[in-house]
Every structure is written in C-alpha cells, then in structure tokens.
Amino acid sequence: MMASKISNVLLSVLFIVAGVNHFVSPEVYLMIMPPYLPWPLALVYLSGFFEVVGGVGVAIPGLRRAAGWGLIALLVAVLPANVHMLTHADQFPDIPYLALVVRLPLQALLIAWVWWVTVKQRDDCPQMENKL
C-alpha cells in the first residue's frame, strides 16, 4: 500500500517536472524532434502540456486510469524521437551511444510503470480506487 502511494507520487512528479521542462527548455526537445514531423515547437509544447496534465491526473484517484492511458499513448507517440536519436547518433555527440540505446528499453519500462500504477492496480483492487 505504501509502495503504491510512493509510486503514484513519483510518477506524478516525474511527468509534471518533465512536462514543465518542455516549456522551460524547448530547445532540448527541438533537437531530438524528427525532421519529418511538422510544427516541431508546437509538438514540443503539446507533449509538455499533456505530460503535465497526465502527471496531475495520476495524482487524482478518479482521473488516474484515464491519465495512465493518456500517458501510455503519449509515450508511444514520442517513441519516434528516441528512435530518431539512436539512428542519427552522430547528431548527438554529447550523449553516449549506450545512453541512446538504453532509452528504448527504458521507454518500455516507463510505459510498464505507468500501466502498473494507473491501470493494473485499479483492476486488481477496484475497491481501493477511492482510497489511493
């Protein structure tokens, strides 16, 4: 029970901080945006907005499940940026190649964590929905 609450808080804070960072340092995200996507700055802000909204949703029991599915969709949607970074590693000389490789399985782990915190726990213990 306590681990679940800690995981909820950590996940919520992670996405809120990451989302706010899209607005504070958009240039970081613009660098990793695949060139074939239109309106890169708008996409950076849009993804940041949805990270913040999703992070807030994770913190609210009645919204947690919907927020989780939204964050999973967002994590899948931004996967092309991670693939782009890996396939164009020469454009990111300050990032070790191993870090670019590890980003892909980490993305899968993050998706699993979001699912576990927001969806699976609700399925396992529906009576806990209002207590978490």
N, CA, C and O atoms as a GROMACS GRO file, in nm:
protein
  528
    1MET      N    1   0.082  -0.119   0.000
    1MET     CA    2   0.000   0.000   0.000
    1MET      C    3   0.087   0.126   0.000
    1MET      O    4   0.064   0.217  -0.080
    2MET      N    5   0.186   0.132   0.088
    2MET     CA    6   0.273   0.249   0.095
    2MET      C    7   0.357   0.260  -0.032
    2MET      O    8   0.378   0.370  -0.083
    3ALA      N    9   0.405   0.147  -0.083
    3ALA     CA   10   0.483   0.148  -0.208
    3ALA      C   11   0.398   0.201  -0.322
    3ALA      O   12   0.447   0.272  -0.410
    4SER      N   13   0.272   0.166  -0.322
    4SER     CA   14   0.181   0.212  -0.426
    4SER      C   15   0.165   0.364  -0.421
    4SER      O   16   0.169   0.430  -0.524
    5LYS      N   17   0.148   0.418  -0.303
    5LYS     CA   18   0.134   0.563  -0.288
    5LYS      C   19   0.262   0.635  -0.331
    5LYS      O   20   0.256   0.738  -0.398
    6ILE      N   21   0.375   0.581  -0.291
    6ILE     CA   22   0.504   0.641  -0.328
    6ILE      C   23   0.520   0.638  -0.479
    6ILE      O   24   0.564   0.736  -0.539
    7SER      N   25   0.485   0.527  -0.540
    7SER     CA   26   0.496   0.513  -0.685
    7SER      C   27   0.404   0.613  -0.756
    7SER      O   28   0.442   0.673  -0.856
    8ASN      N   29   0.283   0.630  -0.704
    8ASN     CA   30   0.191   0.729  -0.760
    8ASN      C   31   0.251   0.869  -0.757
    8ASN      O   32   0.249   0.941  -0.857
    9VAL      N   33   0.305   0.906  -0.641
    9VAL     CA   34   0.362   1.040  -0.624
    9VAL      C   35   0.483   1.058  -0.716
    9VAL      O   36   0.496   1.160  -0.783
   10LEU      N   37   0.572   0.959  -0.718
   10LEU     CA   38   0.692   0.970  -0.802
   10LEU      C   39   0.655   0.982  -0.949
   10LEU      O   40   0.713   1.063  -1.021
   11LEU      N   41   0.561   0.901  -0.994
   11LEU     CA   42   0.520   0.905  -1.134
   11LEU      C   43   0.456   1.039  -1.167
   11LEU      O   44   0.485   1.098  -1.271
   12SER      N   45   0.372   1.087  -1.079
   12SER     CA   46   0.307   1.216  -1.099
   12SER      C   47   0.410   1.328  -1.109
   12SER      O   48   0.407   1.408  -1.202
   13VAL      N   49   0.501   1.333  -1.014
   13VAL     CA   50   0.605   1.438  -1.013
   13VAL      C   51   0.694   1.427  -1.136
   13VAL      O   52   0.730   1.528  -1.195
   14LEU      N   53   0.731   1.306  -1.174
   14LEU     CA   54   0.816   1.286  -1.291
   14LEU      C   55   0.753   1.350  -1.415
   14LEU      O   56   0.820   1.425  -1.487
   15PHE      N   57   0.626   1.322  -1.439
   15PHE     CA   58   0.563   1.375  -1.559
   15PHE      C   59   0.537   1.525  -1.549
   15PHE      O   60   0.549   1.596  -1.649
   16ILE      N   61   0.503   1.574  -1.432
   16ILE     CA   62   0.482   1.718  -1.418
   16ILE      C   63   0.612   1.793  -1.442
   16ILE      O   64   0.614   1.891  -1.517
   17VAL      N   65   0.720   1.749  -1.381
   17VAL     CA   66   0.850   1.814  -1.398
   17VAL      C   67   0.897   1.804  -1.543
   17VAL      O   68   0.943   1.902  -1.601
   18ALA      N   69   0.885   1.686  -1.601
   18ALA     CA   70   0.927   1.668  -1.741
   18ALA      C   71   0.843   1.756  -1.833
   18ALA      O   72   0.896   1.816  -1.926
   19GLY      N   73   0.714   1.765  -1.807
   19GLY     CA   74   0.627   1.848  -1.890
   19GLY      C   75   0.660   1.996  -1.879
   19GLY      O   76   0.666   2.067  -1.980
   20VAL      N   77   0.682   2.042  -1.758
   20VAL     CA   78   0.719   2.183  -1.738
   20VAL      C   79   0.850   2.213  -1.808
   20VAL      O   80   0.869   2.322  -1.863
   21ASN      N   81   0.942   2.116  -1.807
   21ASN     CA   82   1.071   2.136  -1.873
   21ASN      C   83   1.057   2.160  -2.023
   21ASN      O   84   1.143   2.225  -2.084
   22HIS      N   85   0.950   2.109  -2.085
   22HIS     CA   86   0.926   2.135  -2.227
   22HIS      C   87   0.907   2.284  -2.253
   22HIS      O   88   0.941   2.334  -2.360
   23PHE      N   89   0.853   2.355  -2.155
   23PHE     CA   90   0.829   2.499  -2.169
   23PHE      C   91   0.950   2.580  -2.125
   23PHE      O   92   0.976   2.689  -2.178
   24VAL      N   93   1.025   2.529  -2.029
   24VAL     CA   94   1.144   2.598  -1.978
   24VAL      C   95   1.261   2.584  -2.075
   24VAL      O   96   1.333   2.681  -2.098
   25SER      N   97   1.279   2.466  -2.132
   25SER     CA   98   1.392   2.439  -2.221
   25SER      C   99   1.346   2.371  -2.350
   25SER      O  100   1.386   2.258  -2.376
   26PRO      N  101   1.264   2.437  -2.429
   26PRO     CA  102   1.213   2.372  -2.550
   26PRO      C  103   1.322   2.334  -2.650
   26PRO      O  104   1.304   2.242  -2.730
   27GLU      N  105   1.433   2.406  -2.646
   27GLU     CA  106   1.540   2.378  -2.743
   27GLU      C  107   1.595   2.237  -2.729
   27GLU      O  108   1.638   2.177  -2.827
   28VAL      N  109   1.594   2.183  -2.607
   28VAL     CA  110   1.640   2.045  -2.584
   28VAL      C  111   1.552   1.948  -2.662
   28VAL      O  112   1.602   1.855  -2.726
   29TYR      N  113   1.424   1.970  -2.658
   29TYR     CA  114   1.330   1.880  -2.725
   29TYR      C  115   1.325   1.905  -2.875
   29TYR      O  116   1.300   1.813  -2.953
   30LEU      N  117   1.349   2.027  -2.915
   30LEU     CA  118   1.354   2.057  -3.058
   30LEU      C  119   1.470   1.983  -3.125
   30LEU      O  120   1.459   1.940  -3.240
   31MET      N  121   1.580   1.968  -3.053
   31MET     CA  122   1.697   1.899  -3.108
   31MET      C  123   1.668   1.753  -3.139
   31MET      O  124   1.725   1.697  -3.233
   32ILE      N  125   1.579   1.691  -3.062
   32ILE     CA  126   1.554   1.549  -3.081
   32ILE      C  127   1.430   1.521  -3.165
   32ILE      O  128   1.396   1.406  -3.192
   33MET      N  129   1.364   1.627  -3.207
   33MET     CA  130   1.242   1.611  -3.288
   33MET      C  131   1.279   1.560  -3.427
   33MET      O  132   1.361   1.620  -3.496
   34PRO      N  133   1.219   1.450  -3.469
   34PRO     CA  134   1.248   1.401  -3.605
   34PRO      C  135   1.209   1.507  -3.708
   34PRO      O  136   1.103   1.570  -3.695
   35PRO      N  137   1.292   1.529  -3.810
   35PRO     CA  138   1.268   1.637  -3.905
   35PRO      C  139   1.144   1.618  -3.992
   35PRO      O  140   1.096   1.714  -4.052
   36TYR      N  141   1.094   1.497  -4.000
   36TYR     CA  142   0.977   1.472  -4.084
   36TYR      C  143   0.846   1.512  -4.015
   36TYR      O  144   0.740   1.510  -4.079
   37LEU      N  145   0.851   1.549  -3.887
   37LEU     CA  146   0.730   1.590  -3.818
   37LEU      C  147   0.708   1.741  -3.836
   37LEU      O  148   0.802   1.819  -3.821
   38PRO      N  149   0.586   1.781  -3.869
   38PRO     CA  150   0.560   1.924  -3.889
   38PRO      C  151   0.546   1.996  -3.754
   38PRO      O  152   0.520   1.934  -3.651
   39TRP      N  153   0.562   2.127  -3.756
   39TRP     CA  154   0.541   2.214  -3.640
   39TRP      C  155   0.613   2.165  -3.515
   39TRP      O  156   0.549   2.137  -3.414
   40PRO      N  157   0.745   2.153  -3.521
   40PRO     CA  158   0.819   2.094  -3.408
   40PRO      C  159   0.798   2.168  -3.275
   40PRO      O  160   0.782   2.103  -3.171
   41LEU      N  161   0.799   2.300  -3.275
   41LEU     CA  162   0.783   2.372  -3.149
   41LEU      C  163   0.644   2.348  -3.091
   41LEU      O  164   0.629   2.328  -2.970
   42ALA      N  165   0.543   2.349  -3.175
   42ALA     CA  166   0.407   2.322  -3.127
   42ALA      C  167   0.398   2.181  -3.069
   42ALA      O  168   0.330   2.160  -2.968
   43LEU      N  169   0.465   2.085  -3.131
   43LEU     CA  170   0.463   1.948  -3.079
   43LEU      C  171   0.536   1.937  -2.945
   43LEU      O  172   0.496   1.860  -2.858
   44VAL      N  173   0.644   2.013  -2.931
   44VAL     CA  174   0.717   2.014  -2.803
   44VAL      C  175   0.625   2.067  -2.693
   44VAL      O  176   0.614   2.007  -2.586
   45TYR      N  177   0.559   2.179  -2.720
   45TYR     CA  178   0.469   2.237  -2.621
   45TYR      C  179   0.348   2.146  -2.595
   45TYR      O  180   0.305   2.132  -2.480
   46LEU      N  181   0.295   2.086  -2.699
   46LEU     CA  182   0.179   1.999  -2.685
   46LEU      C  183   0.213   1.876  -2.600
   46LEU      O  184   0.137   1.838  -2.511
   47SER      N  185   0.328   1.816  -2.628
   47SER     CA  186   0.368   1.698  -2.549
   47SER      C  187   0.397   1.738  -2.404
   47SER      O  188   0.365   1.663  -2.311
   48GLY      N  189   0.456   1.855  -2.384
   48GLY     CA  190   0.479   1.904  -2.248
   48GLY      C  191   0.349   1.927  -2.173
   48GLY      O  192   0.336   1.891  -2.057
   49PHE      N  193   0.252   1.988  -2.242
   49PHE     CA  194   0.121   2.012  -2.182
   49PHE      C  195   0.057   1.880  -2.138
   49PHE      O  196   0.006   1.869  -2.026
   50PHE      N  197   0.060   1.781  -2.227
   50PHE     CA  198  -0.002   1.653  -2.192
   50PHE      C  199   0.076   1.576  -2.086
   50PHE      O  200   0.016   1.498  -2.012
   51GLU      N  201   0.205   1.598  -2.076
   51GLU     CA  202   0.280   1.537  -1.966
   51GLU      C  203   0.236   1.597  -1.833
   51GLU      O  204   0.217   1.525  -1.735
   52VAL      N  205   0.220   1.730  -1.830
   52VAL     CA  206   0.175   1.795  -1.706
   52VAL      C  207   0.034   1.749  -1.671
   52VAL      O  208   0.008   1.711  -1.556
   53VAL      N  209  -0.056   1.751  -1.768
   53VAL     CA  210  -0.194   1.708  -1.743
   53VAL      C  211  -0.198   1.563  -1.697
   53VAL      O  212  -0.270   1.528  -1.604
   54GLY      N  213  -0.120   1.478  -1.762
   54GLY     CA  214  -0.115   1.338  -1.722
   54GLY      C  215  -0.059   1.320  -1.582
   54GLY      O  216  -0.109   1.240  -1.504
   55GLY      N  217   0.046   1.395  -1.551
   55GLY     CA  218   0.104   1.387  -1.417
   55GLY      C  219   0.007   1.431  -1.310
   55GLY      O  220  -0.001   1.369  -1.204
   56VAL      N  221  -0.068   1.537  -1.336
   56VAL     CA  222  -0.171   1.581  -1.242
   56VAL      C  223  -0.279   1.474  -1.231
   56VAL      O  224  -0.326   1.444  -1.121
   57GLY      N  225  -0.319   1.417  -1.344
   57GLY     CA  226  -0.421   1.313  -1.343
   57GLY      C  227  -0.381   1.190  -1.263
   57GLY      O  228  -0.465   1.129  -1.198
   58VAL      N  229  -0.254   1.155  -1.268
   58VAL     CA  230  -0.206   1.040  -1.189
   58VAL      C  231  -0.226   1.066  -1.040
   58VAL      O  232  -0.250   0.973  -0.963
   59ALA      N  233  -0.217   1.192  -0.999
   59ALA     CA  234  -0.230   1.227  -0.858
   59ALA      C  235  -0.375   1.229  -0.809
   59ALA      O  236  -0.400   1.234  -0.689
   60ILE      N  237  -0.471   1.224  -0.902
   60ILE     CA  238  -0.613   1.233  -0.865
   60ILE      C  239  -0.677   1.096  -0.889
   60ILE      O  240  -0.690   1.052  -1.003
   61PRO      N  241  -0.716   1.028  -0.781
   61PRO     CA  242  -0.766   0.891  -0.795
   61PRO      C  243  -0.874   0.873  -0.902
   61PRO      O  244  -0.870   0.774  -0.976
   62GLY      N  245  -0.968   0.963  -0.911
   62GLY     CA  246  -1.075   0.949  -1.009
   62GLY      C  247  -1.030   0.966  -1.153
   62GLY      O  248  -1.100   0.926  -1.246
   63LEU      N  249  -0.915   1.027  -1.172
   63LEU     CA  250  -0.862   1.051  -1.307
   63LEU      C  251  -0.745   0.960  -1.341
   63LEU      O  252  -0.699   0.958  -1.455
   64ARG      N  253  -0.696   0.887  -1.243
   64ARG     CA  254  -0.571   0.812  -1.258
   64ARG      C  255  -0.572   0.716  -1.377
   64ARG      O  256  -0.476   0.712  -1.453
   65ARG      N  257  -0.677   0.641  -1.393
   65ARG     CA  258  -0.682   0.542  -1.501
   65ARG      C  259  -0.679   0.611  -1.638
   65ARG      O  260  -0.602   0.571  -1.725
   66ALA      N  261  -0.762   0.713  -1.656
   66ALA     CA  262  -0.764   0.786  -1.784
   66ALA      C  263  -0.630   0.853  -1.809
   66ALA      O  264  -0.579   0.853  -1.921
   67ALA      N  265  -0.571   0.910  -1.704
   67ALA     CA  266  -0.440   0.974  -1.718
   67ALA      C  267  -0.335   0.871  -1.759
   67ALA      O  268  -0.249   0.899  -1.842
   68GLY      N  269  -0.344   0.752  -1.702
   68GLY     CA  270  -0.249   0.646  -1.736
   68GLY      C  271  -0.257   0.608  -1.882
   68GLY      O  272  -0.154   0.598  -1.950
   69TRP      N  273  -0.378   0.587  -1.932
   69TRP     CA  274  -0.392   0.552  -2.074
   69TRP      C  275  -0.344   0.667  -2.162
   69TRP      O  276  -0.283   0.644  -2.267
   70GLY      N  277  -0.371   0.790  -2.120
   70GLY     CA  278  -0.321   0.905  -2.196
   70GLY      C  279  -0.170   0.912  -2.197
   70GLY      O  280  -0.109   0.940  -2.301
   71LEU      N  281  -0.108   0.888  -2.082
   71LEU     CA  282   0.038   0.890  -2.076
   71LEU      C  283   0.100   0.776  -2.156
   71LEU      O  284   0.205   0.794  -2.218
   72ILE      N  285   0.037   0.661  -2.153
   72ILE     CA  286   0.087   0.550  -2.235
   72ILE      C  287   0.081   0.588  -2.383
   72ILE      O  288   0.177   0.564  -2.457
   73ALA      N  289  -0.030   0.647  -2.425
   73ALA     CA  290  -0.041   0.691  -2.565
   73ALA      C  291   0.066   0.795  -2.597
   73ALA      O  292   0.126   0.792  -2.705
   74LEU      N  293   0.090   0.886  -2.505
   74LEU     CA  294   0.192   0.989  -2.526
   74LEU      C  295   0.332   0.926  -2.536
   74LEU      O  296   0.411   0.964  -2.622
   75LEU      N  297   0.361   0.831  -2.449
   75LEU     CA  298   0.492   0.765  -2.453
   75LEU      C  299   0.514   0.689  -2.583
   75LEU      O  300   0.625   0.684  -2.635
   76VAL      N  301   0.409   0.631  -2.635
   76VAL     CA  302   0.419   0.564  -2.765
   76VAL      C  303   0.437   0.669  -2.875
   76VAL      O  304   0.515   0.648  -2.968
   77ALA      N  305   0.367   0.781  -2.864
   77ALA     CA  306   0.375   0.886  -2.966
   77ALA      C  307   0.513   0.950  -2.973
   77ALA      O  308   0.556   0.992  -3.081
   78VAL      N  309   0.584   0.959  -2.861
   78VAL     CA  310   0.716   1.022  -2.863
   78VAL      C  311   0.828   0.922  -2.891
   78VAL      O  312   0.944   0.961  -2.901
   79LEU      N  313   0.793   0.796  -2.905
   79LEU     CA  314   0.894   0.694  -2.935
   79LEU      C  315   0.974   0.725  -3.062
   79LEU      O  316   1.094   0.698  -3.064
   80PRO      N  317   0.913   0.782  -3.167
   80PRO     CA  318   0.994   0.816  -3.285
   80PRO      C  319   1.112   0.910  -3.255
   80PRO      O  320   1.214   0.903  -3.322
   81ALA      N  321   1.098   0.995  -3.155
   81ALA     CA  322   1.211   1.083  -3.119
   81ALA      C  323   1.327   1.001  -3.065
   81ALA      O  324   1.442   1.028  -3.097
   82ASN      N  325   1.297   0.899  -2.984
   82ASN     CA  326   1.404   0.814  -2.931
   82ASN      C  327   1.469   0.732  -3.042
   82ASN      O  328   1.591   0.714  -3.043
   83VAL      N  329   1.388   0.682  -3.133
   83VAL     CA  330   1.442   0.605  -3.246
   83VAL      C  331   1.526   0.697  -3.335
   83VAL      O  332   1.633   0.659  -3.381
   84HIS      N  333   1.476   0.818  -3.358
   84HIS     CA  334   1.550   0.916  -3.439
   84HIS      C  335   1.687   0.943  -3.376
   84HIS      O  336   1.788   0.947  -3.446
   85MET      N  337   1.689   0.962  -3.246
   85MET     CA  338   1.816   0.989  -3.179
   85MET      C  339   1.913   0.872  -3.198
   85MET      O  340   2.032   0.893  -3.225
   86LEU      N  341   1.864   0.752  -3.184
   86LEU     CA  342   1.950   0.635  -3.198
   86LEU      C  343   2.001   0.619  -3.341
   86LEU      O  344   2.118   0.589  -3.363
   87THR      N  345   1.912   0.638  -3.438
   87THR     CA  346   1.952   0.618  -3.577
   87THR      C  347   2.033   0.735  -3.633
   87THR      O  348   2.090   0.725  -3.741
   88HIS      N  349   2.038   0.845  -3.560
   88HIS     CA  350   2.118   0.962  -3.600
   88HIS      C  351   2.209   1.004  -3.485
   88HIS      O  352   2.222   1.122  -3.452
   89ALA      N  353   2.272   0.905  -3.425
   89ALA     CA  354   2.356   0.928  -3.308
   89ALA      C  355   2.465   1.032  -3.333
   89ALA      O  356   2.506   1.102  -3.240
   90ASP      N  357   2.511   1.043  -3.457
   90ASP     CA  358   2.615   1.141  -3.488
   90ASP      C  359   2.568   1.285  -3.465
   90ASP      O  360   2.650   1.375  -3.451
   91GLN      N  361   2.436   1.307  -3.462
   91GLN     CA  362   2.381   1.441  -3.438
   91GLN      C  363   2.377   1.474  -3.289
   91GLN      O  364   2.344   1.586  -3.250
   92PHE      N  365   2.410   1.376  -3.207
   92PHE     CA  366   2.405   1.394  -3.061
   92PHE      C  367   2.537   1.351  -2.998
   92PHE      O  368   2.541   1.259  -2.916
   93PRO      N  369   2.647   1.419  -3.036
   93PRO     CA  370   2.780   1.375  -2.990
   93PRO      C  371   2.800   1.386  -2.840
   93PRO      O  372   2.889   1.321  -2.785
   94ASP      N  373   2.719   1.469  -2.772
   94ASP     CA  374   2.735   1.486  -2.627
   94ASP      C  375   2.665   1.376  -2.546
   94ASP      O  376   2.681   1.367  -2.425
   95ILE      N  377   2.589   1.292  -2.616
   95ILE     CA  378   2.518   1.184  -2.548
   95ILE      C  379   2.585   1.052  -2.584
   95ILE      O  380   2.597   1.019  -2.702
   96PRO      N  381   2.630   0.977  -2.485
   96PRO     CA  382   2.695   0.849  -2.514
   96PRO      C  383   2.600   0.757  -2.593
   96PRO      O  384   2.480   0.752  -2.566
   97TYR      N  385   2.657   0.684  -2.688
   97TYR     CA  386   2.577   0.596  -2.772
   97TYR      C  387   2.498   0.496  -2.687
   97TYR      O  388   2.381   0.468  -2.716
   98LEU      N  389   2.560   0.443  -2.583
   98LEU     CA  390   2.492   0.348  -2.496
   98LEU      C  391   2.366   0.410  -2.434
   98LEU      O  392   2.264   0.343  -2.419
   99ALA      N  393   2.373   0.537  -2.399
   99ALA     CA  394   2.255   0.605  -2.343
   99ALA      C  395   2.143   0.611  -2.446
   99ALA      O  396   2.025   0.597  -2.411
  100LEU      N  397   2.179   0.631  -2.572
  100LEU     CA  398   2.077   0.634  -2.677
  100LEU      C  399   2.013   0.496  -2.696
  100LEU      O  400   1.893   0.484  -2.721
  101VAL      N  401   2.094   0.393  -2.683
  101VAL     CA  402   2.043   0.256  -2.696
  101VAL      C  403   1.952   0.223  -2.578
  101VAL      O  404   1.845   0.163  -2.597
  102VAL      N  405   1.992   0.261  -2.459
  102VAL     CA  406   1.918   0.228  -2.338
  102VAL      C  407   1.785   0.302  -2.330
  102VAL      O  408   1.692   0.256  -2.264
  103ARG      N  409   1.775   0.416  -2.398
  103ARG     CA  410   1.649   0.493  -2.396
  103ARG      C  411   1.530   0.410  -2.443
  103ARG      O  412   1.420   0.426  -2.390
  104LEU      N  413   1.550   0.322  -2.540
  104LEU     CA  414   1.437   0.245  -2.594
  104LEU      C  415   1.380   0.146  -2.492
  104LEU      O  416   1.259   0.147  -2.470
  105PRO      N  417   1.462   0.062  -2.429
  105PRO     CA  418   1.404  -0.025  -2.326
  105PRO      C  419   1.354   0.054  -2.205
  105PRO      O  420   1.259   0.012  -2.139
  106LEU      N  421   1.418   0.166  -2.174
  106LEU     CA  422   1.369   0.249  -2.064
  106LEU      C  423   1.230   0.304  -2.094
  106LEU      O  424   1.146   0.317  -2.005
  107GLN      N  425   1.207   0.335  -2.221
  107GLN     CA  426   1.074   0.381  -2.262
  107GLN      C  427   0.971   0.271  -2.235
  107GLN      O  428   0.862   0.298  -2.186
  108ALA      N  429   1.007   0.148  -2.266
  108ALA     CA  430   0.917   0.035  -2.240
  108ALA      C  431   0.894   0.017  -2.090
  108ALA      O  432   0.782  -0.009  -2.046
  109LEU      N  433   0.999   0.033  -2.011
  109LEU     CA  434   0.984   0.023  -1.866
  109LEU      C  435   0.896   0.135  -1.811
  109LEU      O  436   0.816   0.112  -1.720
  110LEU      N  437   0.910   0.254  -1.866
  110LEU     CA  438   0.827   0.366  -1.823
  110LEU      C  439   0.680   0.340  -1.856
  110LEU      O  440   0.591   0.368  -1.775
  111ILE      N  441   0.655   0.287  -1.974
  111ILE     CA  442   0.518   0.250  -2.012
  111ILE      C  443   0.463   0.146  -1.915
  111ILE      O  444   0.348   0.156  -1.871
  112ALA      N  445   0.544   0.046  -1.881
  112ALA     CA  446   0.501  -0.058  -1.787
  112ALA      C  447   0.472   0.002  -1.649
  112ALA      O  448   0.374  -0.035  -1.584
  113TRP      N  449   0.556   0.096  -1.605
  113TRP     CA  450   0.535   0.160  -1.475
  113TRP      C  451   0.404   0.239  -1.475
  113TRP      O  452   0.326   0.229  -1.380
  114VAL      N  453   0.380   0.316  -1.580
  114VAL     CA  454   0.255   0.392  -1.590
  114VAL      C  455   0.137   0.296  -1.585
  114VAL      O  456   0.040   0.319  -1.513
  115TRP      N  457   0.145   0.188  -1.661
  115TRP     CA  458   0.035   0.091  -1.663
  115TRP      C  459   0.013   0.031  -1.525
  115TRP      O  460  -0.101   0.020  -1.479
  116TRP      N  461   0.122  -0.008  -1.459
  116TRP     CA  462   0.112  -0.071  -1.327
  116TRP      C  463   0.047   0.024  -1.226
  116TRP      O  464  -0.041  -0.016  -1.150
  117VAL      N  465   0.090   0.150  -1.224
  117VAL     CA  466   0.041   0.247  -1.127
  117VAL      C  467  -0.103   0.288  -1.156
  117VAL      O  468  -0.183   0.305  -1.063
  118THR      N  469  -0.137   0.304  -1.283
  118THR     CA  470  -0.265   0.366  -1.316
  118THR      C  471  -0.374   0.269  -1.361
  118THR      O  472  -0.492   0.298  -1.343
  119VAL      N  473  -0.337   0.157  -1.418
  119VAL     CA  474  -0.436   0.065  -1.474
  119VAL      C  475  -0.441  -0.065  -1.395
  119VAL      O  476  -0.547  -0.104  -1.347
  120LYS      N  477  -0.328  -0.133  -1.382
  120LYS     CA  478  -0.327  -0.265  -1.319
  120LYS      C  479  -0.376  -0.261  -1.175
  120LYS      O  480  -0.456  -0.345  -1.134
  121GLN      N  481  -0.331  -0.164  -1.098
  121GLN     CA  482  -0.373  -0.157  -0.959
  121GLN      C  483  -0.524  -0.138  -0.948
  121GLN      O  484  -0.586  -0.189  -0.855
  122ARG      N  485  -0.581  -0.068  -1.040
  122ARG     CA  486  -0.727  -0.048  -1.039
  122ARG      C  487  -0.798  -0.180  -1.070
  122ARG      O  488  -0.903  -0.209  -1.013
  123ASP      N  489  -0.740  -0.260  -1.162
  123ASP     CA  490  -0.802  -0.388  -1.198
  123ASP      C  491  -0.791  -0.488  -1.083
  123ASP      O  492  -0.884  -0.564  -1.058
  124ASP      N  493  -0.677  -0.487  -1.014
  124ASP     CA  494  -0.656  -0.582  -0.906
  124ASP      C  495  -0.740  -0.551  -0.783
  124ASP      O  496  -0.788  -0.642  -0.715
  125CYS      N  497  -0.760  -0.424  -0.754
  125CYS     CA  498  -0.829  -0.383  -0.631
  125CYS      C  499  -0.924  -0.268  -0.660
  125CYS      O  500  -0.896  -0.155  -0.620
  126PRO      N  501  -1.038  -0.294  -0.728
  126PRO     CA  502  -1.127  -0.185  -0.759
  126PRO      C  503  -1.181  -0.114  -0.635
  126PRO      O  504  -1.215   0.004  -0.643
  127GLN      N  505  -1.190  -0.183  -0.522
  127GLN     CA  506  -1.238  -0.118  -0.401
  127GLN      C  507  -1.138  -0.017  -0.346
  127GLN      O  508  -1.173   0.065  -0.261
  128MET      N  509  -1.012  -0.023  -0.393
  128MET     CA  510  -0.909   0.069  -0.347
  128MET      C  511  -0.911   0.200  -0.424
  128MET      O  512  -0.840   0.294  -0.387
  129GLU      N  513  -0.988   0.210  -0.529
  129GLU     CA  514  -0.989   0.327  -0.618
  129GLU      C  515  -1.004   0.456  -0.539
  129GLU      O  516  -0.934   0.553  -0.567
  130ASN      N  517  -1.094   0.461  -0.443
  130ASN     CA  518  -1.120   0.584  -0.370
  130ASN      C  519  -1.025   0.604  -0.253
  130ASN      O  520  -1.025   0.711  -0.191
  131LYS      N  521  -0.944   0.504  -0.222
  131LYS     CA  522  -0.853   0.514  -0.109
  131LYS      C  523  -0.713   0.556  -0.149
  131LYS      O  524  -0.636   0.600  -0.064
  132LEU      N  525  -0.678   0.544  -0.277
  132LEU     CA  526  -0.542   0.577  -0.320
  132LEU      C  527  -0.532   0.718  -0.366
  132LEU      O  528  -0.425   0.763  -0.406
   0.00000   0.00000   0.00000
